[in-house]
């Protein structure tokens, strides 16, 4: 099992179908589990996908339309039923705090776990930890909506040939990493001389929105972009009117933002052939494209040798 992977729990939009559940996306990021937009039926989809309630550390809701949040009652109650030992943090648009409260307490149950509501009031960084930094940026939809971006801090990759040439070996390598400079072979050796930037990985999540600045801010440089493509290109007028993207627009975003793997999802029930979404996105984006199906697993692409 990859230590960084996306588990797609649902790929439908307003109406689920026989093949597509409402939205639901679980990102496994090393030891942190992030559950995005749990629509109706998400608890069952988690069981089918082998995702336990105890795997969830954070819940992130883009907005409070039903296909993105009606699974919250079941997921939150399951967190208590399973007595998840760690706190679970819930992020959602601040304007929807009342909706979150209603969903959280939609029925009577015994609260045996800690769920911490953290409404997003302003764009920017909303959480930081060992996983990196989570940002929220406004999108353009009928109600307040945020896209989410997870960014790992940049690090440094040691270069064995340079280390050997300057006589830095064994425990002295760790000392150089800690201190930033050491004396070796009669001179000062700096970390920059014997290493290169290792670009932190980035994950982006863009749901219901028209094209807007926030889409590009969230998607910029993403190794893995999950993005709605509710409509096909021939229905671009409907997409704009209802605050959504087309498959071609999603492909353009991926190209302009330097995305590595593009995951298309949130398909309108009006279309019977989902592969067409991939064809239209590929007209604009030459990278890897996944036309998501329920229970698809997508690994975060491995690091490139010379990420910068």
Secondary structure, DSSP 4 states (H G I P E B T S, - for coil): --SEEEEEEE-B-SS--SS-PSPEEEEEETTEEEEE---TTHHHHHHHHT--GGG-SEEE-S--SGGGTTTHHHHHHHHHHTT-SS-EEEEEEGGGHHHHHHHHTSS-----S-EEEEEE-SSEEEEEETTEEEEEEE--SSS--EEEEEEPPPEEEE-HHHHHHTT--THHHHHHHHHSEEEETTEEEEGGGGEEEEPPPEEEEE-S--S-HHHHHHHTT-SEEEEE--B-GGGHHHHHHHT--BHHHHHHHHHHTT-SEEEEE-B-TT-S-THHHHHHHHTT--SEEEE--TT-EEEPPPPPTT--
